């Protein structure tokens, strides 16, 4: 039986995916295919390159500051000075591409087609207003699938958070975060030739009144995300819901905390996961 893993977006909370995979592996659950959106795409790409979870968390620690060097708070502060705001964002997502490319180069990988493990990475094209999927799965056919792209560019496209990053211009496309259409790519994982799909998402934030523009924006994003992934949850054979409700998506200082919580909370679900995979 082949098992696929679908990893949701969530900013720095994506480090929890690494801990979750570590817990699955330690309990004999082999992952045969992987998909991921936004931060989930970073973990998915590195895992498909055959990096170990210990190596992936080190890579996250090493690159986190360069990849998330600017907080979304700066978006709202920057609006006071229009000259400092780039078209569609206050900075470029180029560092995401460079980080993934550097890791890929070590493994002698360049294109998504070079990956042996089946993978799917969703993004959003602003020009056609539709979802695009990067994948090495030859059975995935249609206009929304792209099979020939550098892995760094694929992850960058999926992780270009609107407002924070300027849209990623690539060929005839204008890419932004994959979470707009598909923040939990369960169905795309199933298309990778697996029998069962484990999905990993983050629990909805703690109910409380929001008093800042930044917190209101982040809470609104969480609400939209939660509504969008309802069908993905239904399509999963098991959903691991990691409780990181009080961790904001761009809190770099919480990276290790997210990793450990992903590990421990997945361990708490292991018996149920194994039962779901029978």
C-alpha positions as CSV (number, residue, x, y, z in Angstrom):
1,X,0.0,0.0,0.0
2,X,1.3,3.4,-1.0
3,X,0.9,6.4,1.3
4,X,0.8,10.1,0.3
5,X,1.3,13.1,2.4
6,X,-0.4,16.5,1.9
7,X,1.1,19.5,3.7
8,X,-0.8,22.7,4.2
9,X,0.6,26.3,4.1
10,X,1.1,28.3,7.2
11,X,4.2,30.3,7.2
12,X,6.7,29.4,9.9
13,X,4.2,26.9,11.2
14,X,5.3,24.8,8.3
15,X,8.3,23.7,10.5
16,X,5.7,21.5,12.2
17,X,5.4,19.4,9.1
18,X,9.1,18.4,9.5
19,X,8.4,17.2,13.1
20,X,5.3,15.4,11.9
21,X,7.2,13.5,9.2
22,X,9.9,12.5,11.7
23,X,7.2,11.0,14.0
24,X,5.6,9.1,11.1
25,X,9.0,7.7,10.0
26,X,10.0,6.6,13.5
27,X,6.7,4.6,13.7
28,X,7.3,2.8,10.4
29,X,5.0,4.8,8.2
30,X,6.7,5.2,4.8
31,X,5.7,8.1,2.7
32,X,5.6,7.3,-1.1
33,X,4.5,10.7,-2.5
34,X,4.2,14.2,-1.1
35,X,2.5,17.5,-2.0
36,X,2.6,20.8,-0.3
37,X,1.4,24.4,-0.5
38,X,3.4,27.5,0.3
39,X,5.5,26.6,3.4
40,X,4.3,23.0,2.9
41,X,5.8,23.1,-0.6
42,X,9.2,23.9,0.9
43,X,9.1,20.9,3.2
44,X,7.6,18.7,0.4
45,X,10.4,19.7,-2.0
46,X,13.2,19.1,0.5
47,X,11.7,15.7,1.5
48,X,11.3,14.7,-2.1
49,X,15.0,15.5,-2.6
50,X,15.6,12.8,0.0
51,X,16.8,15.1,2.8
52,X,16.2,13.6,6.3
53,X,14.0,15.5,8.7
54,X,17.0,16.4,10.8
55,X,18.6,17.9,7.7
56,X,15.4,19.7,6.7
57,X,15.0,21.5,10.1
58,X,18.6,22.6,9.9
59,X,18.0,24.0,6.4
60,X,14.9,25.8,7.8
61,X,16.9,27.3,10.6
62,X,19.6,28.4,8.2
63,X,17.4,30.1,5.7
64,X,14.4,31.3,7.7
65,X,15.7,34.8,8.3
66,X,16.6,35.4,4.6
67,X,13.3,33.8,3.4
68,X,11.1,35.7,5.9
69,X,13.3,38.7,6.4
70,X,10.3,41.1,6.4
71,X,7.2,40.7,8.5
72,X,3.7,41.3,7.2
73,X,3.5,44.1,9.8
74,X,5.8,46.1,7.5
75,X,3.2,45.9,4.7
76,X,0.8,48.1,6.8
77,X,3.6,50.4,8.0
78,X,5.0,50.6,4.5
79,X,1.6,51.8,3.2
80,X,2.3,55.1,4.9
81,X,5.2,55.6,2.4
82,X,3.9,54.6,-1.0
83,X,7.4,55.0,-2.5
84,X,8.6,52.1,-0.4
85,X,6.0,49.7,-1.6
86,X,6.8,47.6,-4.7
87,X,4.1,46.6,-7.2
88,X,2.0,44.1,-5.4
89,X,4.4,43.6,-2.5
90,X,7.2,45.1,-0.4
91,X,9.9,42.6,-1.4
92,X,10.7,39.8,-3.8
93,X,10.3,36.1,-3.1
94,X,13.6,35.5,-4.8
95,X,15.3,34.3,-1.6
96,X,12.9,31.4,-1.4
97,X,14.0,30.2,-4.9
98,X,17.7,30.7,-4.0
99,X,17.3,28.7,-0.8
100,X,15.6,25.7,-2.5
101,X,18.0,25.9,-5.4
102,X,21.0,25.8,-3.1
103,X,19.6,22.7,-1.4
104,X,18.8,21.1,-4.7
105,X,22.3,21.7,-6.1
106,X,23.8,19.6,-3.3
107,X,21.5,16.7,-4.3
108,X,22.3,17.4,-8.0
109,X,18.7,18.2,-8.7
110,X,17.5,21.1,-10.8
111,X,14.1,20.4,-12.4
112,X,11.0,19.1,-10.7
113,X,11.2,16.2,-13.2
114,X,14.5,15.2,-11.6
115,X,12.8,14.2,-8.4
116,X,12.2,10.4,-8.0
117,X,9.5,10.8,-5.4
118,X,6.1,11.8,-6.9
119,X,5.3,15.4,-5.9
120,X,2.7,18.1,-6.5
121,X,3.0,21.8,-5.7
122,X,0.0,24.2,-6.2
123,X,0.2,27.8,-7.0
124,X,-2.1,30.6,-8.3
125,X,-1.8,32.4,-11.6
126,X,-3.2,36.0,-11.4
127,X,-3.4,36.3,-15.2
128,X,-5.8,33.4,-15.8
129,X,-7.3,33.4,-12.3
130,X,-6.8,29.7,-11.9
131,X,-4.8,27.1,-10.0
132,X,-1.6,25.7,-11.5
133,X,0.0,22.5,-10.3
134,X,3.7,21.7,-10.7
135,X,4.3,18.0,-10.7
136,X,6.6,15.2,-11.9
137,X,3.6,12.9,-12.3
138,X,3.2,12.1,-16.0
139,X,-0.4,10.9,-15.5
140,X,-1.4,14.4,-14.4
141,X,-2.5,15.9,-17.7
142,X,-4.3,19.1,-18.6
143,X,-3.6,22.8,-18.9
144,X,-3.3,23.4,-15.2
145,X,-0.3,21.0,-14.9
146,X,3.3,22.1,-15.5
147,X,5.9,19.3,-15.6
148,X,9.0,21.3,-16.7
149,X,10.2,23.9,-14.2
150,X,13.1,24.3,-11.8
151,X,12.2,23.1,-8.3
152,X,13.2,26.4,-6.8
153,X,10.9,28.3,-9.0
154,X,8.0,25.9,-8.3
155,X,8.4,26.4,-4.5
156,X,8.8,30.2,-5.0
157,X,5.6,30.4,-7.0
158,X,3.6,28.4,-4.3
159,X,5.1,30.5,-1.5
160,X,4.7,34.1,-2.9
161,X,2.4,35.4,-0.2
162,X,0.3,38.3,-1.6
163,X,1.2,41.7,-0.2
164,X,4.4,40.6,1.4
165,X,6.0,39.5,-1.8
166,X,5.6,40.9,-5.3
167,X,4.0,38.4,-7.7
168,X,6.5,36.0,-9.3
169,X,6.6,36.8,-13.0
170,X,7.5,33.6,-14.9
171,X,7.0,33.2,-18.7
172,X,3.3,34.0,-19.4
173,X,2.3,33.6,-15.7
174,X,2.1,35.9,-12.7
175,X,2.2,33.6,-9.7
176,X,1.1,34.1,-6.1
177,X,0.6,31.8,-3.1
178,X,-0.9,28.4,-3.8
179,X,-3.1,28.7,-0.7
180,X,-5.5,31.0,-2.5
181,X,-7.0,28.0,-4.3
182,X,-5.6,25.0,-2.6
183,X,-4.0,25.3,0.9
184,X,-4.2,21.5,1.6
185,X,-3.6,19.6,-1.7
186,X,-5.1,16.3,-0.6
187,X,-6.8,15.5,-4.0
188,X,-3.6,16.3,-5.9
189,X,-1.7,13.9,-3.6
190,X,-4.1,11.1,-4.4
191,X,-3.4,11.6,-8.1
192,X,0.2,10.8,-7.5
193,X,-0.7,7.1,-7.4
194,X,-1.2,6.5,-3.7
195,X,-3.8,4.4,-1.9
196,X,-4.1,6.5,1.3
197,X,-3.5,10.2,2.1
198,X,-2.5,11.7,5.4
199,X,-3.1,15.4,5.5
200,X,-1.4,17.8,7.9
201,X,-3.0,21.1,8.7
202,X,-3.0,23.7,11.5
203,X,-5.8,24.3,14.0
204,X,-7.8,27.4,13.7
205,X,-6.7,30.4,15.8
206,X,-8.0,31.0,19.3
207,X,-11.2,33.1,19.3
208,X,-10.5,36.6,20.6
209,X,-11.1,40.2,19.6
210,X,-8.5,41.5,17.2
211,X,-7.1,45.0,17.9
212,X,-4.5,45.6,15.2
213,X,-4.6,45.8,11.4
214,X,-2.0,43.1,11.3
215,X,-3.9,40.7,13.6
216,X,-7.1,41.4,11.8
217,X,-5.5,40.5,8.4
218,X,-3.9,37.3,9.8
219,X,-7.2,36.2,11.4
220,X,-9.1,36.9,8.2
221,X,-6.6,34.8,6.3
222,X,-7.0,31.9,8.7
223,X,-10.8,32.1,8.3
224,X,-10.6,32.0,4.5
225,X,-8.1,29.2,4.6
226,X,-10.2,27.1,6.9
227,X,-13.3,27.4,4.7
228,X,-11.3,26.6,1.5
229,X,-9.9,23.3,2.8
230,X,-13.1,21.7,4.0
231,X,-13.3,19.5,0.9
232,X,-9.6,18.5,1.2
233,X,-10.3,17.4,4.8
234,X,-13.1,15.2,3.6
235,X,-10.9,13.7,0.9
236,X,-8.2,12.7,3.4
237,X,-7.9,9.2,5.0
238,X,-6.6,10.9,8.1
239,X,-6.0,14.5,9.1
240,X,-3.4,15.5,11.7
241,X,-4.4,18.9,13.0
242,X,-1.5,20.6,14.7
243,X,-2.5,23.0,17.4
244,X,-0.4,26.1,16.8
245,X,-3.2,28.6,17.3
246,X,-1.1,31.2,19.1
247,X,1.8,31.1,16.6
248,X,1.6,33.8,13.9
249,X,2.6,32.7,10.4
250,X,5.8,34.8,10.3
251,X,7.1,34.4,13.9
252,X,10.6,33.2,13.1
253,X,11.4,32.8,16.8
254,X,8.8,30.1,17.0
255,X,10.4,27.8,14.4
256,X,11.9,25.2,16.8
257,X,8.7,25.3,18.9
258,X,6.6,24.5,15.8
259,X,9.0,21.6,14.9
260,X,8.7,20.0,18.3
261,X,5.0,20.5,18.5
262,X,4.6,18.9,15.1
263,X,6.5,15.9,16.3
264,X,4.8,15.5,19.6
265,X,1.2,16.1,18.4
266,X,1.7,13.6,15.5
267,X,3.0,11.0,18.0
268,X,-0.3,11.5,19.9
269,X,-2.1,10.5,16.7
270,X,0.0,7.6,15.7
271,X,-2.4,4.8,16.8
272,X,-5.3,6.4,14.9
273,X,-3.1,7.1,11.8
274,X,-2.1,3.4,11.7
275,X,-5.7,2.3,12.0
276,X,-6.7,4.6,9.2
277,X,-4.0,3.2,6.9
278,X,-5.2,-0.4,7.4
